[in-house]
Amino acid sequence: MPYGGSSPEQDKKIEDCIQGVTGTNKRTGKPYTEGEKVAICKAAIMNKAFIFSEITEVKSEGENYYIEGVASSTSPDLGNDIVSDGALNQMAEIINKAYAEGKPLPLGYEHTEILGGHPHIVPLGQVLKAWVDNSRLFIKGSLNKALSVFNEAKSALERKDLHSLSIEYIPDESTLGSGFINGVKHRIIN
């Protein structure tokens, strides 16, 4: 099965790695999903520690806590996807419109709330605003202090163990393109 590696051999290594991934997600207490296993192995095999390496910060205003950082960029991700500047701007518009209409988008903790089939998980918070700067989508989100994993997530963010954000998306097929970077085919989200 192709996993987005740079060669059939790399896909085979990823597939072999997946078979050895055991354990449970700390948040759900359930075994890793197939998507989580793929992400773990792609990070290890493809030497991509995180989808985005920008530092995410925890900030506080009184008793309220916020997270701020880069959620996406035009750099290739673990799935060999590249998000265009136009798509980043569209995401910022969608996020800001949702917040203005009183329907803020959720700030997930597992990166499986949408695509991983866990929509029932209470989000870590909500996205308050988004903006694009230098081909990077920045977000500011509030953190839900009432959530059981709040202290765990806040501590991991402060220690920089959890130091990056990412997006979950299902692109419209009509907006997709492709291109090669260093001999590797990438999907381009326009």
C-alpha positions as CSV (number, residue, x, y, z in Angstrom):
1,M,0.0,0.0,0.0
2,P,1.4,3.4,-0.8
3,Y,2.0,5.6,2.2
4,G,3.5,8.7,0.6
5,G,7.1,7.6,0.9
6,S,9.6,8.8,-1.6
7,S,10.0,5.2,-3.1
8,P,8.3,1.8,-3.0
9,E,11.1,0.7,-0.6
10,Q,10.4,3.6,1.8
11,D,6.7,2.7,1.7
12,K,7.6,-0.9,2.6
13,K,9.6,0.3,5.5
14,I,6.7,2.4,6.7
15,E,4.4,-0.6,6.3
16,D,6.7,-2.8,8.3
17,C,7.0,-0.1,11.0
18,I,3.2,0.1,11.3
19,Q,3.1,-3.6,12.3
20,G,5.4,-2.9,15.3
21,V,3.6,0.2,16.6
22,T,1.8,-0.7,19.9
23,G,0.5,1.3,22.8
24,T,-2.3,3.6,23.5
25,N,-3.1,7.3,22.9
26,K,-2.7,9.0,26.2
27,R,-5.8,11.1,25.7
28,T,-8.3,8.5,24.7
29,G,-6.7,5.5,26.4
30,K,-7.4,3.5,23.3
31,P,-4.9,1.8,21.0
32,Y,-3.4,4.0,18.2
33,T,-5.6,4.3,15.1
34,E,-4.2,3.3,11.8
35,G,-3.8,7.0,10.9
36,E,-1.8,7.6,14.1
37,K,0.4,4.6,13.3
38,V,1.1,5.8,9.8
39,A,2.0,9.3,11.1
40,I,4.4,7.8,13.8
41,C,6.1,5.6,11.2
42,K,6.3,8.3,8.5
43,A,7.9,10.6,11.0
44,A,10.5,8.0,11.9
45,I,11.2,6.6,8.4
46,M,11.1,9.9,6.5
47,N,13.1,11.7,9.2
48,K,10.3,14.3,9.6
49,A,9.9,14.8,13.3
50,F,6.8,17.0,13.1
51,I,4.7,18.3,10.3
52,F,5.7,21.9,11.1
53,S,8.6,22.8,13.2
54,E,7.4,26.3,14.3
55,I,7.3,26.8,18.0
56,T,3.8,27.1,19.5
57,E,3.4,29.2,22.6
58,V,1.1,29.1,25.6
59,K,0.0,32.5,26.8
60,S,-2.3,33.6,29.6
61,E,-4.5,36.6,30.1
62,G,-5.8,36.5,33.7
63,E,-7.1,33.0,34.2
64,N,-7.6,32.3,30.5
65,Y,-5.0,30.4,28.5
66,Y,-4.3,30.6,24.8
67,I,-2.2,28.9,22.3
68,E,-0.6,30.7,19.4
69,G,1.5,29.5,16.5
70,V,1.8,28.3,13.0
71,A,-0.9,25.8,12.0
72,S,0.1,25.3,8.3
73,S,2.6,26.6,5.8
74,T,3.6,26.1,2.2
75,S,6.3,23.6,3.3
76,P,5.7,19.9,2.5
77,D,4.1,17.9,5.3
78,L,4.3,14.2,6.3
79,G,1.8,13.3,3.6
80,N,3.8,15.0,0.9
81,D,1.1,17.7,0.7
82,I,1.9,21.3,0.0
83,V,-0.7,24.0,0.8
84,S,-0.6,27.0,-1.5
85,D,-0.6,30.6,-0.4
86,G,-4.1,30.9,-1.8
87,A,-5.3,28.0,0.3
88,L,-3.7,29.4,3.4
89,N,-5.5,32.7,2.8
90,Q,-8.8,30.8,2.3
91,M,-8.3,28.9,5.5
92,A,-7.7,32.1,7.4
93,E,-10.9,33.6,6.0
94,I,-12.9,30.5,6.9
95,I,-11.6,30.4,10.5
96,N,-12.2,34.1,11.0
97,K,-15.7,34.0,9.5
98,A,-16.6,31.0,11.6
99,Y,-15.6,32.8,14.8
100,A,-17.4,36.0,13.8
101,E,-20.6,34.0,13.2
102,G,-20.3,32.5,16.7
103,K,-19.3,29.0,15.4
104,P,-15.5,28.8,16.1
105,L,-13.6,25.9,14.8
106,P,-12.4,23.3,17.3
107,L,-8.8,23.1,18.4
108,G,-8.1,19.4,18.5
109,Y,-5.5,17.6,20.6
110,E,-5.0,14.3,18.8
111,H,-5.2,15.4,15.1
112,T,-7.8,12.7,14.7
113,E,-11.0,14.5,15.5
114,I,-12.0,15.0,11.9
115,L,-10.1,12.6,9.7
116,G,-9.4,9.9,12.3
117,G,-13.0,9.2,13.0
118,H,-13.1,10.6,16.6
119,P,-15.5,13.6,16.2
120,H,-17.0,12.8,19.6
121,I,-13.8,13.9,21.4
122,V,-14.2,17.2,23.3
123,P,-11.8,19.7,21.7
124,L,-8.9,21.2,23.6
125,G,-10.2,24.6,22.8
126,Q,-11.4,26.7,19.9
127,V,-9.7,28.8,17.2
128,L,-10.3,32.5,17.8
129,K,-8.5,34.0,14.9
130,A,-6.1,33.3,12.0
131,W,-3.8,35.3,9.8
132,V,-1.2,34.6,7.0
133,D,2.3,36.0,7.2
134,N,5.3,35.0,5.1
135,S,3.5,31.9,3.6
136,R,2.5,30.6,7.1
137,L,-1.0,30.3,8.6
138,F,-0.9,31.5,12.2
139,I,-3.7,30.8,14.7
140,K,-4.7,31.9,18.2
141,G,-6.9,29.6,20.1
142,S,-8.4,29.5,23.6
143,L,-7.7,26.4,25.8
144,N,-10.6,24.7,27.7
145,K,-9.4,24.6,31.4
146,A,-12.4,22.3,32.3
147,L,-11.1,19.5,30.0
148,S,-9.5,16.6,31.8
149,V,-6.3,16.8,29.7
150,F,-5.9,20.5,30.0
151,N,-3.0,20.3,32.6
152,E,-1.3,17.6,30.6
153,A,-1.5,19.5,27.3
154,K,-0.5,22.9,29.0
155,S,2.5,21.2,30.7
156,A,3.6,19.5,27.4
157,L,3.3,22.8,25.6
158,E,5.3,24.7,28.2
159,R,8.0,22.0,28.2
160,K,8.0,22.2,24.4
161,D,7.3,18.4,24.2
162,L,4.2,19.4,22.3
163,H,5.4,22.3,20.1
164,S,3.6,22.3,16.8
165,L,0.2,22.7,15.3
166,S,-1.3,21.2,12.2
167,I,-4.5,21.2,10.2
168,E,-7.0,18.5,9.3
169,Y,-8.6,18.9,5.9
170,I,-10.3,17.1,3.1
171,P,-9.5,19.2,0.0
172,D,-11.9,19.6,-2.9
173,E,-10.5,17.3,-5.6
174,S,-10.9,20.1,-8.2
175,T,-8.4,22.2,-6.4
176,L,-5.6,19.6,-6.4
177,G,-2.4,19.7,-8.4
178,S,0.9,17.9,-8.2
179,G,4.5,18.6,-8.6
180,F,7.9,17.0,-7.8
181,I,10.4,18.2,-5.2
182,N,13.8,16.4,-5.1
183,G,12.3,13.6,-7.1
184,V,9.3,13.1,-4.7
185,K,5.8,13.7,-6.0
186,H,3.8,16.1,-3.9
187,R,0.1,16.9,-3.9
188,I,-0.5,20.6,-4.1
189,I,-3.6,22.0,-2.4
190,N,-4.8,25.2,-4.2
